[in-house]
Amino acid sequence: MTYLIDKWNALHSQSNTGDDRVTAVLNEHAFLLPQTGSALDLACGLGGNAVFLARHGLAVTALDISSVAINKLTRYAAEHKLTINADQQHITPESLKANRFDVIVVSRFLDRTLMNAIIDALKPNGLLFYQTFTREKATDTPPHNPDYLLASNELLALFAPLTAVFYQENALIGQQQRGLRNEAQYIGQKTG
Ligand SMILES: C[S@@+](CC[C@H](N)C(=O)[O-])C[C@H]1O[C@@H](n2cnc3c(N)ncnc32)[C@H](O)[C@@H]1O
């Protein structure tokens, strides 16, 4: 675990909160967000999604294993008067309380042991925005470990208990220099 923290701390030392961008699936579907409520940026890194959600008016919890990233995000939130509670932790299913968030965002992070806890952590009608890397790639770019890469349509299967609102995965179809390549995007709602 120390290795993991050191690895991500080293990476997050190289840039700053405010430099990183919001994930496309959230940016392009911001019109779906509630005007008020609570949101979680899971494995937030420097917190591009957390900052976006807080600017939208949501009270944000941001969790990540990297103390460097969490410290930078905490400083940025204080300087910009954003409601972001950033906490350094190794996320496990027990980290997530049931019925807690109106919105959960996960980008470029995949831990399949968390999926049921993510679903449970959504409030009724809560929305999950998820975007991460796929095994099928148009370019030979990292990550390469299949454990951290989605199989075809996997987000739809992992979040089958939710109602899918949006899904995109262009795989290797057609003109590979266009469209969404190397990643899949999913939005689901906890209905019923
Ligand atoms: C590729 S980065 C993505 C960061 C951010 N979500 C984004 O899209 O920019 C993956 C993040 O997951 C965090 N991470 C990896 N394993 C974790 C774990 N077990 N618990 C909490 N955070 C973890 C890393 O520290 C890193 O910030």
The ligand as an SDF file (V2000), in Angstrom:
LIG
                    3D

 27 29  0  0  0  0  0  0  0  0999 V2000
   -5.7060    7.9050  -13.0940 C   0  0  0  0  0  0  0  0  0  0  0  0
   -5.9660    8.7190  -11.5470 S   0  0  0  0  0  0  0  0  0  0  0  0
   -7.5390    9.4820  -11.8540 C   0  0  0  0  0  0  0  0  0  0  0  0
   -7.7730   10.6820  -10.9830 C   0  0  0  0  0  0  0  0  0  0  0  0
   -9.0500   11.4600  -11.3050 C   0  0  0  0  0  0  0  0  0  0  0  0
  -10.2380   10.6780  -11.0370 N   0  0  0  0  0  0  0  0  0  0  0  0
   -9.0300   11.9330  -12.7410 C   0  0  0  0  0  0  0  0  0  0  0  0
   -9.8030   11.4640  -13.5650 O   0  0  0  0  0  0  0  0  0  0  0  0
   -8.1980   12.8100  -13.0250 O   0  0  0  0  0  0  0  0  0  0  0  0
   -6.3950    7.3890  -10.4420 C   0  0  0  0  0  0  0  0  0  0  0  0
   -6.5170    7.8540   -8.9990 C   0  0  0  0  0  0  0  0  0  0  0  0
   -6.9120    6.7660   -8.1840 O   0  0  0  0  0  0  0  0  0  0  0  0
   -6.2710    6.8950   -6.9330 C   0  0  0  0  0  0  0  0  0  0  0  0
   -6.2780    5.5650   -6.3140 N   0  0  0  0  0  0  0  0  0  0  0  0
   -5.7210    4.4300   -6.7890 C   0  0  0  0  0  0  0  0  0  0  0  0
   -5.9950    3.3970   -5.9700 N   0  0  0  0  0  0  0  0  0  0  0  0
   -6.7560    3.9080   -4.9580 C   0  0  0  0  0  0  0  0  0  0  0  0
   -7.3470    3.3320   -3.7970 C   0  0  0  0  0  0  0  0  0  0  0  0
   -7.2630    2.0310   -3.5280 N   0  0  0  0  0  0  0  0  0  0  0  0
   -8.0360    4.1430   -2.9570 N   0  0  0  0  0  0  0  0  0  0  0  0
   -8.1450    5.4680   -3.2290 C   0  0  0  0  0  0  0  0  0  0  0  0
   -7.6220    6.0620   -4.3130 N   0  0  0  0  0  0  0  0  0  0  0  0
   -6.9310    5.2800   -5.1680 C   0  0  0  0  0  0  0  0  0  0  0  0
   -4.8900    7.4410   -7.2730 C   0  0  0  0  0  0  0  0  0  0  0  0
   -4.2740    8.0920   -6.2130 O   0  0  0  0  0  0  0  0  0  0  0  0
   -5.2200    8.3900   -8.4320 C   0  0  0  0  0  0  0  0  0  0  0  0
   -5.4030    9.7120   -7.9790 O   0  0  0  0  0  0  0  0  0  0  0  0
  1  2  1  0
  2  3  1  0
  2 10  1  0
  3  4  1  0
  4  5  1  0
  5  6  1  0
  5  7  1  0
  7  8  2  0
  7  9  1  0
 10 11  1  0
 11 12  1  0
 11 26  1  0
 12 13  1  0
 13 14  1  0
 13 24  1  0
 14 15  1  0
 14 23  1  0
 15 16  2  0
 16 17  1  0
 17 18  1  0
 17 23  2  0
 18 19  1  0
 18 20  2  0
 20 21  1  0
 21 22  2  0
 22 23  1  0
 24 25  1  0
 24 26  1  0
 26 27  1  0
M  CHG  2   2   1   9  -1
M  END
$$$$
